[in-house]
Amino acid sequence: MITISIAKDFSRIPGARYPKEGDFSGQEFRTNVLCPKLKEALKNNEKLQVILDGTAGLGTSFLEEAFGGLIRHDHISYEDICKTLVLVSDEDDEYIDEINEYLTAANEQKDNN
């Protein structure tokens, strides 16, 4: 299993959606950390564990861009994401529900285009 921690491998203070809105954006996390590790996990038929704990908080725009963007921008299938991604949060499990909603919405949006 491949493991990434947003707090340890990216930032304890994740920012907004896009780099132009400040440092440590969701787009930056997706492009530089999440997507490469997800592609590695898919290639090696492994799970990718993402630890959400340890940050000062995770904004909705950060999470939506980071995770929903995997489908919208990186064109990774919803099915591949669901079979590979393992989300972990002992601090606030609502983040997991939120991310799953963003993935579902991005998948539905893709299907309607």
Summary of the structure (lengths in Angstrom):
residues: 113
radius of gyration: 12.9
end to end distance: 33.8
largest distance: 36.7
contacts: 356
relative contact order: 0.18
helix: 56%
strand: 11%
